[in-house]
Amino acid sequence: KMLETIFGKSPIVKVLDFFLQHADYDYPKNEIMKYSDISRGTFYSEDVLGVLTTLNLITKTRDVGNSALYKLNMENPIVKKLDQLDHES
């Protein structure tokens, strides 16, 4: 939870922190909310995935049933720097 220590506990920071710890996997929205400790109301009212996907920090990987799965975009230069910073701490 390195990002939270530096940038606070905003929902976007919590989601990025979660994905940095689990960068090899993709997750549906309900698991992202659960493991990032964000309420459903906050997740949707702040459009957390909308913001992160618009910035290309997180990408939709596939659909499983009715659920879209998302993963950290390790090709994004900002994500690469955040990952580097996370591994240095």
C-alpha positions as semicolon CSV with decimal commas, in nm:
position;residue;x (nm);y (nm);z (nm)
1;K;0,000;0,000;0,000
2;M;0,285;0,229;-0,085
3;L;0,076;0,467;-0,296
4;E;-0,171;0,518;-0,012
5;T;0,115;0,613;0,217
6;I;0,229;0,882;-0,028
7;F;-0,095;0,998;-0,194
8;G;-0,366;0,923;0,064
9;K;-0,659;0,687;0,057
10;S;-0,865;0,812;-0,234
11;P;-1,054;0,540;-0,421
12;I;-0,835;0,580;-0,729
13;V;-0,517;0,541;-0,523
14;K;-0,661;0,236;-0,346
15;V;-0,743;0,069;-0,679
16;L;-0,401;0,147;-0,825
17;D;-0,235;0,014;-0,510
18;F;-0,439;-0,306;-0,533
19;F;-0,350;-0,357;-0,898
20;L;0,020;-0,290;-0,837
21;Q;0,017;-0,576;-0,586
22;H;-0,170;-0,804;-0,829
23;A;-0,046;-0,689;-1,169
24;D;-0,047;-1,036;-1,325
25;Y;-0,421;-1,089;-1,293
26;D;-0,745;-0,938;-1,420
27;Y;-1,047;-0,879;-1,200
28;P;-1,418;-0,799;-1,228
29;K;-1,554;-0,480;-1,073
30;N;-1,697;-0,652;-0,763
31;E;-1,357;-0,799;-0,671
32;I;-1,180;-0,469;-0,740
33;M;-1,418;-0,298;-0,496
34;K;-1,381;-0,574;-0,237
35;Y;-1,002;-0,602;-0,242
36;S;-0,952;-0,224;-0,266
37;D;-1,190;-0,172;0,028
38;I;-1,415;0,070;-0,161
39;S;-1,791;0,080;-0,124
40;R;-2,007;0,021;-0,430
41;G;-2,154;0,370;-0,396
42;T;-1,813;0,537;-0,391
43;F;-1,679;0,318;-0,669
44;Y;-1,959;0,422;-0,904
45;S;-2,018;0,781;-0,787
46;E;-1,651;0,865;-0,837
47;D;-1,637;0,664;-1,161
48;V;-1,313;0,501;-1,049
49;L;-1,279;0,262;-1,344
50;G;-1,391;0,531;-1,588
51;V;-1,113;0,761;-1,472
52;L;-0,846;0,490;-1,471
53;T;-0,944;0,349;-1,810
54;T;-0,965;0,696;-1,966
55;L;-0,610;0,759;-1,845
56;N;-0,518;0,416;-1,988
57;L;-0,381;0,304;-1,650
58;I;-0,621;0,009;-1,641
59;T;-0,757;-0,176;-1,941
60;K;-1,048;-0,410;-1,998
61;T;-0,904;-0,751;-2,079
62;R;-1,205;-0,971;-2,149
63;D;-1,563;-1,057;-2,065
64;V;-1,655;-1,359;-1,856
65;G;-2,029;-1,411;-1,862
66;N;-2,181;-1,073;-1,785
67;S;-1,867;-0,941;-1,615
68;A;-1,590;-0,735;-1,771
69;L;-1,243;-0,799;-1,629
70;Y;-0,978;-0,533;-1,587
71;K;-0,603;-0,535;-1,547
72;L;-0,325;-0,285;-1,484
73;N;-0,184;-0,157;-1,812
74;M;0,186;-0,235;-1,771
75;E;0,258;-0,075;-2,110
76;N;0,160;0,270;-1,981
77;P;0,469;0,480;-1,888
78;I;0,300;0,612;-1,573
79;V;0,218;0,258;-1,457
80;K;0,577;0,154;-1,527
81;K;0,703;0,435;-1,303
82;L;0,451;0,354;-1,029
83;D;0,552;-0,012;-1,044
84;Q;0,917;0,084;-1,023
85;L;0,848;0,310;-0,726
86;D;0,643;0,037;-0,558
87;H;0,925;-0,216;-0,594
88;E;1,185;0,027;-0,460
89;S;0,999;0,090;-0,136
